[in-house]
Each structure stands twice: as C-alpha cells, then as structure tokens.
Amino acid sequence: MSTRLIIMRHANSRPESDTGLDHDRPLNEQGLAEASQMSQALIDRDWMPDTALISSSKRTQETFALMMDVPCEIRPEIYLAGLDTLLPIATGIEEGKTTLMLGHNPGCEMLIATLCGTYHPISTATCALFTKDGPHWVLESVLRPEALDRFKRVPYEVE
C-alpha cells in the first residue's frame, strides 16, 4: 500500500466557548453535519485512515469523534500550528499507511500549498488527499463539504 496523507481542517465551530478560550470552542450544528458527511465521503473513496494525528482543541477532537474509530494521537503542537511545526509531522508519518492530520487554518492551507506547490483555500471540514510518489507528495483531490450531498459526491478536481 502506498503512503497516503489526509490533511483536514476541523468542522465548523461556534464563535465562542463557555470558558472564553479559543481552544475550547465546540462544533456548531453545521460542523456536526460536516464531520459526518466528510466521514462518509472518505469511506466512499476508500480513504479511511489507519491512524490520526489531531490537535488538542475541542473542535478538532469533536470532529474526529464524529468521523471515525481509528487510533489517534492528540498532538498539542498541531493546535494553531504554522508550517514549521506541521511540515516535519507530515513528512514523518509512517510509510505504507494512511494518516489523517486534523488541524486548523492557516496551517492546513500552508501545509497543502507546500506539499503540492499550489494554494488551495480550505473551508471547514475540507480534506486534501495526498499520496506519496517517491520523495514527492501528489495531491489526488480536495473534498469540500459544500460540494458533497446525499446524491452526488464529487471532489474538487485538482488542476
């Protein structure tokens, strides 16, 4: 099996938390639907991860809990991380496995642009699907919740 990486931004969340801390913001109703919808889209495409590396924030943990039952590692350093933190994590994933990295913008967008050489805006619950071809990453598709519905699951095509 090839090495595959799913870079995902958390699902839509409330603008505030009960504690007042950004880290504690929960998903809103839209986010609950997005996470479930994206889980089904990954299943439909045979892109379920073997393992996941997720931010310690409440919204990323809630997104993950609604999506799948695979081993995960909560990585506090992914919370609001920049490229200098995310790139070594992404390039250090286990060979021959599918790994989900679940985090935040702008880090997700920066990581995707660095791996494929093209900027792709990433809305909430969007997944970028990469395969590793030798030393290089190839962007296979970008799945956006707004492009998915019950009848038609069409990914954003990579040009």
C-alpha positions as CSV (number, residue, x, y, z in Angstrom):
1,M,0.0,0.0,0.0
2,S,1.2,3.5,-0.8
3,T,1.7,6.2,1.9
4,R,-1.3,8.5,2.0
5,L,-1.9,11.7,3.9
6,I,-5.2,13.3,4.6
7,I,-4.9,16.9,5.7
8,M,-8.2,18.1,7.2
9,R,-9.4,21.3,8.8
10,H,-11.8,20.9,11.7
11,A,-15.5,21.1,11.1
12,N,-17.4,24.4,11.7
13,S,-17.4,25.6,15.3
14,R,-19.1,28.1,17.5
15,P,-17.6,31.6,17.6
16,E,-17.1,31.4,21.3
17,S,-16.7,28.8,24.1
18,D,-18.2,28.8,27.6
19,T,-14.7,29.4,29.0
20,G,-13.9,32.2,26.6
21,L,-10.9,30.3,25.3
22,D,-10.5,29.6,21.6
23,H,-9.1,26.2,22.4
24,D,-12.4,25.2,24.0
25,R,-14.8,26.2,21.1
26,P,-17.2,23.3,20.3
27,L,-18.7,22.4,17.0
28,N,-21.9,24.1,15.9
29,E,-24.8,22.3,14.1
30,Q,-23.2,22.8,10.7
31,G,-20.0,21.3,12.0
32,L,-21.8,18.3,13.3
33,A,-23.3,17.7,9.9
34,E,-20.0,18.4,8.1
35,A,-18.0,15.9,10.1
36,S,-20.5,13.1,9.4
37,Q,-20.7,14.0,5.7
38,M,-16.9,14.0,5.3
39,S,-16.6,10.7,7.1
40,Q,-19.0,9.1,4.5
41,A,-17.1,10.8,1.7
42,L,-13.8,9.2,2.9
43,I,-15.4,5.8,3.2
44,D,-16.9,6.1,-0.3
45,R,-13.5,6.7,-1.7
46,D,-11.6,4.1,0.4
47,W,-9.6,6.8,2.2
48,M,-10.2,5.8,5.8
49,P,-7.0,6.4,7.8
50,D,-5.1,3.8,9.7
51,T,-4.2,6.4,12.3
52,A,-4.8,10.1,13.1
53,L,-2.8,12.9,14.5
54,I,-5.1,15.6,15.8
55,S,-4.9,19.0,17.5
56,S,-5.7,19.2,21.2
57,S,-8.6,21.7,20.6
58,K,-12.2,20.7,21.5
59,R,-13.4,21.3,17.9
60,T,-10.8,19.0,16.3
61,Q,-11.5,16.3,18.9
62,E,-15.2,16.6,18.3
63,T,-14.7,16.5,14.5
64,F,-12.6,13.3,14.8
65,A,-15.1,11.6,17.3
66,L,-17.9,12.1,14.8
67,M,-16.0,10.7,11.9
68,M,-14.1,7.5,12.6
69,D,-13.0,4.9,15.1
70,V,-9.2,4.6,14.4
71,P,-6.3,5.0,16.7
72,C,-5.4,8.6,17.2
73,E,-2.7,10.6,18.9
74,I,-3.6,14.0,20.3
75,R,-0.8,16.4,19.4
76,P,-1.0,19.7,21.3
77,E,1.6,21.2,18.9
78,I,-0.8,21.0,16.0
79,Y,-3.2,23.5,17.7
80,L,-2.9,26.7,15.6
81,A,0.5,25.5,14.3
82,G,2.4,27.0,11.4
83,L,4.3,25.3,8.6
84,D,7.5,25.0,10.7
85,T,5.6,22.6,13.0
86,L,3.3,20.9,10.6
87,L,5.7,20.0,7.8
88,P,8.0,17.8,9.9
89,I,5.0,16.0,11.3
90,A,3.6,15.4,7.8
91,T,6.8,14.2,6.3
92,G,7.5,11.9,9.3
93,I,4.3,9.8,9.0
94,E,4.6,6.0,8.8
95,E,5.3,4.7,5.3
96,G,2.7,2.4,3.7
97,K,-0.2,3.7,5.9
98,T,-2.9,6.3,5.5
99,T,-2.6,9.1,8.1
100,L,-5.1,11.8,8.9
101,M,-3.7,15.2,10.2
102,L,-6.6,17.2,11.7
103,G,-5.9,20.8,12.5
104,H,-6.6,24.5,11.8
105,N,-6.1,27.3,9.3
106,P,-3.9,28.9,8.2
107,G,-1.6,26.0,8.9
108,C,-3.6,23.5,6.9
109,E,-3.6,25.7,3.8
110,M,0.1,26.4,4.2
111,L,1.0,22.7,4.5
112,I,-1.1,21.8,1.5
113,A,0.4,24.6,-0.6
114,T,3.9,23.5,0.4
115,L,3.3,19.8,-0.4
116,C,1.7,20.4,-3.8
117,G,3.1,23.7,-4.9
118,T,-0.4,25.3,-5.4
119,Y,-2.6,27.2,-2.9
120,H,-6.0,25.7,-2.2
121,P,-8.4,27.5,0.1
122,I,-9.6,25.2,2.8
123,S,-13.0,25.8,4.4
124,T,-14.1,23.9,7.5
125,A,-14.2,20.1,7.3
126,T,-12.3,20.1,3.9
127,C,-9.9,17.2,3.3
128,A,-6.9,17.3,1.0
129,L,-5.9,13.7,-0.1
130,F,-2.2,13.2,-0.9
131,T,-0.3,10.1,-2.0
132,K,3.5,9.8,-1.8
133,D,5.3,9.2,-5.0
134,G,9.0,8.6,-4.1
135,P,10.1,11.7,-2.3
136,H,7.2,13.8,-3.6
137,W,3.6,14.3,-2.5
138,V,0.9,14.3,-5.1
139,L,-2.4,16.0,-4.4
140,E,-5.1,13.5,-5.5
141,S,-8.2,15.5,-4.7
142,V,-9.7,18.1,-2.3
143,L,-13.0,17.1,-0.7
144,R,-15.2,20.0,0.4
145,P,-18.4,19.6,2.4
146,E,-20.2,22.2,0.3
147,A,-19.5,20.1,-2.9
148,L,-21.0,16.9,-1.4
149,D,-24.6,15.9,-1.0
150,R,-26.5,12.7,-0.5
151,F,-26.9,12.0,-4.2
152,K,-23.6,13.3,-5.7
153,R,-20.2,13.1,-4.1
154,V,-17.9,14.9,-6.4
155,P,-14.4,16.1,-5.2
156,Y,-12.9,19.4,-6.2
157,E,-10.7,18.4,-9.1
158,V,-7.0,19.2,-8.9
159,E,-5.7,21.1,-12.0
